[in-house]
Amino acid sequence: MALFPASALRPGVRKREVFGWAMYDFANSGYTTVVITAVFAAYFVGGIAKGAPWAAFAWTAALSVSYAIVMLTMPAIGACADQHAAKKRVLVFATLGCVLATAALAVTPRFTGTSGVALAMALVIVSNAFYSYGESLTGAFLPELATADGMGKVSGWGWSFGYVGGMLALGVCLAYVLWSQSKGLPAAHFVPVTMLITAAIYGAAACATFALLPERATPRTSSVNVETAAEAGAWRQLRDTFRQARAYRDFMWLLACTVFYQGGVAVAITLAAIYAEQVIGFVASETMVLIFVLNIAAAVGAFGFGYVQDRVGHKLSLAGTLVAWIAVCVIAALVTTKGGFWWAAAIAGLSMGSSQSAGRAMTGYLAPPRQLAEFFGLWTFATRLASIIGPLSFGAITWMTGGNQRIAILSTAVLFVAGLLLLLPIDMQRGRQAALRT
């Protein structure tokens, strides 16, 4: 099976361009794996916030603020990038912002009490917002690289590259953590170093994207009297983009579906380490090994599922992963042993890579070719709204039940059920024809 077969690529697209594009997933996945999932999330709750009852809620609140910022600004940024053919330039800026803010997280253990919590939350808000901008912009390149029939494969390559990058960053960090623990050093010593490692890998790997991935779009005048983002303002641009998107019925159903099922995925990404340590009894090094193996499963799922997706269809493929996610929530809520939780993590890993790959490919399939960054901005709006609803509801339920995270994880299954129901009305062929008529 050849990597990047030419049949999946659009005419004139070189394999090195696709490699450069996939390398951005490789670059930025270390951020979500180390900062949001495996290391800093658990350290924030247990170390900076000292395990307070409100700690999980404060962590999810910081992420929610960052997602709200992205929701309100990304469609305007996407429209501006489309109009000026500036996706790559904005991607460079977003990458720099995330790398610098991630490196700055290294100083948070020096602060204690309220100041430490406030500083950590502020830096997480900034770094996660810039990460989200980069994720949306790199997704907008997908339809320029892949054919309609090859979009699932190419999206799967990107996600699988991403999980390999996440494993690299986490593996290097894990080695340093194990060495630090062998010397009796506390988390306040090794967590800052892991933040610097993550920032360095992100910045270095992203350089491959900037060197190999060209800007194929050409400057244009936006349709339906939409001014540039700077002139119109984020709120007006968001409203105008949504107004245009309403003409694409199946794309809108996909956005609604995304809000719910990605809310559940966001719970897994942002709270897996916290749940493993505080409910199941994992220690920090065990949690990092768990997340490392989860990334292996996710990489396999994203890569292999991309081929299945193009064969059986985007809609059916996504439906299968949502059923698997429901099973994950039920198993995680019921198990009491580390061995039992490993089963839930393995299924989650396979489901995570495939569901995220399928969602991005469906967005590229249903988005109008002339407004890719703008419509991927709407997809980012949906995923960031999901990332507010999912983790914030988990944190709120945990707080209201006196710290009972089992009830919170079981309630997450409702989000996947809702996503499955909202997936049913989507007609992929009808949606594709509507996008091509633009």
VOGU-3710 file (C-alpha; in Angstrom, 3 decimals, decimal comma):
1> malfpasalr> 0,000/0,000/0,000  1,794/3,134/-1,219  1,871/6,156/1,038  0,174/9,139/-0,630  -0,938/7,261/-3,819  -1,305/9,678/-6,733  -4,902/8,560/-7,360  -5,975/10,253/-4,101  -4,367/13,603/-4,999  -5,673/16,399/-7,162
11> pgvrkrevfg> -3,916/17,012/-10,510  -0,654/18,918/-10,081  -0,352/18,155/-6,362  3,031/16,692/-5,429  3,485/14,084/-2,736  5,938/16,319/-0,893  3,183/18,930/-0,531  0,911/16,378/1,113  3,791/15,298/3,336  4,340/18,923/4,332
21> wamydfansg> 0,635/19,292/5,098  0,571/16,092/7,172  3,621/17,285/9,082  1,542/20,052/10,621  -0,669/17,429/12,237  2,594/15,813/13,384  3,737/19,154/14,809  0,680/20,320/16,701  -0,437/16,990/18,186  2,259/17,171/20,839
31> yttvvitavf> 0,454/20,197/22,254  -2,863/18,408/22,766  -1,192/15,193/23,924  1,168/16,695/26,498  -0,490/19,964/27,523  -4,218/19,315/27,209  -4,361/15,561/27,860  -1,476/13,848/29,623  0,687/16,218/31,666  -0,386/19,781/32,279
41> aayfvggiak> -4,107/19,026/32,741  -3,425/16,654/35,626  -0,730/18,946/37,069  -3,103/21,924/36,982  -5,772/20,051/38,941  -3,518/18,223/41,390  -0,506/20,542/41,617  -1,463/24,154/40,898  -5,069/23,951/42,217  -4,110/21,425/44,937
51> gapwaafawt> -6,978/19,071/44,079  -9,691/21,540/45,097  -13,315/20,545/44,314  -13,493/23,358/41,756  -10,190/22,430/40,064  -11,629/20,355/37,194  -14,225/23,041/36,570  -11,530/25,756/36,495  -9,518/23,742/33,950  -12,535/23,238/31,691
61> aalsvsyaiv> -13,504/26,901/32,148  -10,089/28,045/30,864  -10,425/25,826/27,818  -13,988/27,042/27,281  -12,890/30,686/27,230  -10,274/29,898/24,599  -12,824/28,040/22,504  -15,306/30,894/22,791  -12,668/33,302/21,478  -11,976/31,009/18,534
71> mltmpaigac> -15,676/30,496/17,807  -16,266/34,209/17,459  -13,148/35,023/15,451  -12,228/32,022/13,284  -14,914/32,472/10,583  -13,739/36,059/10,080  -10,103/34,989/10,012  -10,969/32,236/7,544  -12,867/34,610/5,267  -9,975/37,062/5,321
81> adqhaakkrv> -7,510/34,259/4,547  -9,664/33,165/1,593  -9,967/36,677/0,213  -6,254/37,414/0,395  -4,962/33,860/-0,261  -3,214/34,094/3,106  -3,928/30,746/4,792  -0,243/29,927/5,044  0,767/33,332/6,384  -1,897/33,219/9,091
91> lvfatlgcvl> -0,887/29,631/9,894  2,677/30,785/10,574  1,408/33,471/12,959  -0,891/31,022/14,786  1,941/28,517/15,162  4,288/31,114/16,620  1,641/32,196/19,132  0,988/28,649/20,349  4,677/27,741/20,578  5,541/30,830/22,647
101> ataalavtpr> 2,564/30,461/24,990  3,312/26,761/25,505  6,914/27,536/26,395  5,666/30,190/28,835  3,706/27,503/30,737  7,090/26,396/32,070  7,091/29,296/34,550  3,713/28,487/36,174  5,085/26,203/38,947  7,000/29,202/40,321
111> ftgtsgvala> 3,726/30,828/41,326  1,446/29,622/44,113  -2,118/30,189/45,198  -4,489/32,360/43,225  -1,746/33,936/41,137  -0,531/30,537/39,975  -4,022/29,421/38,989  -4,720/32,693/37,172  -1,432/32,635/35,251  -1,857/28,998/34,223
121> malvivsnaf> -5,425/29,618/33,050  -4,380/32,701/31,065  -1,555/30,892/29,272  -3,770/27,899/28,513  -6,374/30,244/27,031  -3,803/31,908/24,771  -1,974/28,755/23,702  -5,155/26,790/23,034  -6,697/29,615/20,999  -3,655/29,803/18,723
131> ysygesltga> -3,581/26,008/18,472  -7,219/26,052/17,346  -6,537/28,672/14,690  -3,754/26,503/13,298  -5,905/23,370/13,285  -8,653/25,098/11,306  -6,302/26,655/8,769  -4,441/23,434/8,064  -7,772/21,676/7,566  -8,686/24,219/4,894
141> flpelatadg> -5,773/22,997/2,757  -7,230/19,466/2,562  -9,672/19,971/-0,365  -6,879/21,669/-2,357  -4,724/18,548/-2,038  -7,099/15,585/-2,231  -9,697/14,424/-4,714  -13,268/13,978/-3,526  -12,820/10,200/-3,469  -9,443/10,411/-1,746
151> mgkvsgwgws> -10,284/12,921/0,965  -10,800/10,253/3,621  -7,394/8,709/2,913  -5,533/12,006/2,946  -7,300/13,181/6,104  -6,465/9,838/7,705  -2,794/10,225/6,761  -2,744/13,610/8,450  -4,360/12,385/11,657  -2,123/9,303/11,803
161> fgyvggmlal> 0,959/11,527/11,316  -0,437/13,651/14,104  -0,636/10,797/16,557  2,916/9,782/15,698  3,986/13,342/16,494  2,022/13,216/19,734  3,748/9,973/20,660  7,155/11,475/19,917  6,546/14,483/22,152  4,975/12,375/24,889
171> gvclayvlws> 7,704/9,718/24,642  10,488/12,255/25,102  8,590/13,830/27,996  7,911/10,417/29,556  11,600/9,535/29,461  12,427/12,767/31,268  9,634/12,269/33,815  10,792/8,728/34,630  14,371/9,972/35,054  13,169/12,799/37,309
181> qskglpaahf> 11,091/10,445/39,443  14,072/8,084/39,795  15,966/11,038/41,276  13,100/11,884/43,608  12,305/15,170/41,850  8,746/16,554/42,179  6,296/17,383/39,419  7,111/21,086/39,848  10,552/20,220/38,475  9,711/18,015/35,475
191> vpvtmlitaa> 6,456/19,618/34,258  8,182/22,868/33,103  10,719/20,864/31,092  7,936/18,922/29,359  6,368/22,217/28,291  9,651/23,364/26,726  10,095/20,006/24,967  6,580/20,226/23,536  7,058/23,783/22,297  10,390/22,915/20,660
201> iygaaacatf> 9,002/19,876/18,801  5,956/21,860/17,652  8,036/24,702/16,251  10,658/22,492/14,614  8,212/20,108/12,925  6,002/22,950/11,674  8,954/24,296/9,698  8,556/21,308/7,352  5,013/22,453/6,612  6,076/26,016/5,910
211> allperatpr> 8,846/24,796/3,598  6,868/22,212/1,605  3,207/23,294/1,564  2,417/26,023/-0,990  -0,462/28,496/-0,917  -2,508/27,338/-3,925  -5,379/29,786/-3,526  -5,512/33,118/-5,364  -6,830/36,408/-3,950  -10,510/36,938/-4,678
221> tssvnvetaa> -13,435/39,225/-4,001  -15,797/37,650/-1,503  -19,333/36,800/-2,605  -22,623/38,078/-1,165  -21,195/41,501/-0,311  -18,941/40,268/2,468  -16,200/42,785/3,226  -12,807/41,877/4,574  -12,770/40,655/8,163  -11,014/43,787/9,365
231> eagawrqlrd> -13,706/46,034/7,852  -16,746/43,952/8,686  -15,791/42,788/12,158  -15,881/39,295/13,580  -19,545/39,314/14,588  -20,766/40,527/11,216  -18,504/38,125/9,346  -19,706/35,232/11,459  -23,328/36,163/10,782  -22,746/36,538/7,041
241> tfrqarayrd> -20,895/33,240/6,789  -23,675/31,430/8,622  -26,211/33,075/6,320  -24,397/31,702/3,287  -23,977/28,280/4,880  -27,718/27,888/5,398  -27,987/27,279/1,656  -25,984/24,076/2,200  -28,444/21,947/4,141  -26,242/18,889/4,586
251> fmwllactvf> -23,260/20,975/5,671  -25,439/22,553/8,368  -26,594/19,117/9,582  -22,923/18,137/9,778  -22,164/21,198/11,923  -24,981/20,267/14,323  -23,760/16,674/14,490  -20,216/17,907/15,095  -21,226/20,067/18,050  -22,484/17,031/19,944
261> yqggvavait> -20,111/14,212/19,086  -17,008/16,428/19,254  -18,195/17,530/22,682  -17,764/13,947/23,805  -14,381/13,631/22,083  -13,276/16,827/23,832  -14,070/15,235/27,196  -11,760/12,338/26,353  -8,965/14,660/25,214  -9,107/17,158/28,059
271> laaiyaeqvi> -10,063/14,987/31,023  -8,679/11,486/30,373  -5,588/11,989/32,537  -7,587/13,629/35,333  -10,101/10,753/35,365  -7,378/8,096/35,234  -5,479/9,557/38,184  -8,306/10,719/40,431  -10,876/7,951/39,834  -8,951/4,859/38,706
281> gfvasetmvl> -5,768/5,526/40,704  -3,084/5,943/38,027  0,125/7,797/38,904  1,673/10,361/36,546  4,044/7,990/34,757  1,277/5,371/34,316  -1,003/8,023/32,871  1,631/9,035/30,334  2,099/5,412/29,279  -1,681/5,088/28,948
291> ifvlniaaav> -1,908/8,165/26,728  1,094/6,980/24,703  -0,604/3,663/23,927  -3,868/5,479/23,244  -2,029/7,530/20,615  -0,757/4,342/18,964  -4,323/3,055/18,719  -5,501/6,433/17,416  -2,796/6,523/14,729  -3,756/3,031/13,553
301> gafgfgyvqd> -7,425/3,974/13,604  -6,942/7,212/11,656  -4,725/5,675/8,978  -6,609/2,431/8,441  -10,024/3,984/8,792  -9,268/6,542/6,097  -9,237/3,743/3,522  -12,388/2,174/4,964  -14,067/5,558/4,906  -13,468/6,126/1,201
311> rvghklslag> -14,745/2,605/0,474  -17,935/2,431/2,575  -18,718/6,154/2,771  -18,080/9,014/5,186  -21,469/8,879/6,878  -21,524/5,169/7,695  -17,933/5,321/8,883  -18,601/8,156/11,303  -21,722/6,401/12,601  -19,665/3,322/13,477
321> tlvawiavcv> -17,173/5,360/15,487  -19,954/7,083/17,447  -21,364/3,712/18,515  -17,881/2,777/19,717  -17,638/6,033/21,689  -20,889/5,245/23,486  -19,390/1,928/24,562  -16,270/3,743/25,833  -18,324/6,000/28,111  -20,260/3,083/29,602
331> iaalvttkgg> -17,142/0,963/30,205  -15,176/3,865/31,736  -18,046/4,660/34,110  -18,374/1,058/35,333  -14,813/-0,277/35,624  -12,946/-0,064/38,915  -9,560/-1,520/37,975  -6,674/-0,204/35,910  -6,912/-3,239/33,630  -10,577/-2,548/32,922
341> fwwaaaiagl> -9,852/1,099/32,174  -7,202/0,017/29,641  -9,978/-1,600/27,591  -11,916/1,661/27,506  -8,753/3,556/26,546  -7,963/1,154/23,695  -11,422/1,522/22,160  -11,246/5,287/22,688  -7,930/5,468/20,859  -9,233/3,651/17,793
351> smgssqsagr> -12,427/5,718/17,824  -10,664/9,044/18,348  -8,437/8,881/15,280  -11,174/7,606/12,994  -13,927/9,978/14,169  -11,757/13,081/13,916  -10,464/12,055/10,492  -13,986/11,323/9,253  -15,333/14,665/10,480  -12,604/16,677/8,755
361> amtgylappr> -12,996/14,721/5,515  -16,782/15,232/5,530  -16,288/18,955/6,025  -13,914/19,140/3,066  -16,330/17,088/0,952  -19,327/19,345/1,666  -17,589/22,783/1,707  -17,755/25,037/-1,403  -14,314/24,949/-3,099  -14,099/28,752/-3,303
371> qlaeffglwt> -14,724/29,275/0,420  -12,689/26,543/2,059  -11,045/28,517/4,866  -14,318/30,327/5,561  -16,355/27,119/5,834  -13,626/25,360/7,783  -13,930/28,360/10,083  -17,547/27,303/10,657  -16,360/23,760/11,318  -13,936/25,199/13,872
381> fatrlasiig> -16,830/27,177/15,367  -18,736/23,904/15,784  -15,797/21,956/17,225  -14,959/24,743/19,684  -18,590/25,074/20,762  -18,442/21,311/21,318  -15,262/21,739/23,340  -17,127/24,148/25,601  -20,271/22,042/25,994  -18,529/18,714/26,609
391> plsfgaitwm> -15,762/19,443/29,150  -17,670/22,253/30,884  -20,695/20,006/31,426  -18,354/17,282/32,719  -16,747/19,734/35,145  -20,106/21,118/36,262  -21,619/17,662/36,846  -18,515/16,623/38,783  -18,745/19,727/40,953  -22,518/19,380/41,542
401> tggnqriail> -22,217/15,690/42,491  -19,461/16,327/45,003  -16,657/15,091/42,772  -18,400/12,042/41,241  -16,676/11,804/37,870  -18,286/8,432/37,077  -21,684/10,081/36,692  -20,065/12,795/34,575  -18,393/10,341/32,173  -21,593/8,297/31,831
411> stavlfvagl> -23,534/11,460/30,949  -21,044/12,083/28,136  -22,598/9,139/26,255  -25,664/11,347/25,693  -23,558/13,645/23,493  -22,561/10,761/21,219  -26,153/9,529/20,992  -27,273/13,026/19,945  -24,491/13,198/17,349  -25,578/9,847/15,923
421> llllpidmqr> -29,187/11,040/15,574  -28,149/14,301/13,889  -25,976/12,370/11,433  -28,963/10,495/9,995  -30,469/13,316/7,822  -27,181/14,022/5,976  -27,151/13,122/2,267  -23,513/13,208/1,169  -24,160/13,241/-2,592  -26,761/15,990/-2,341
431> grqaalrt> -24,407/18,024/-0,176  -21,484/17,556/-2,580  -23,567/18,638/-5,564  -24,682/21,760/-3,696  -21,064/22,655/-2,895  -19,927/22,216/-6,517  -22,774/24,366/-7,881  -21,345/27,449/-6,150
//
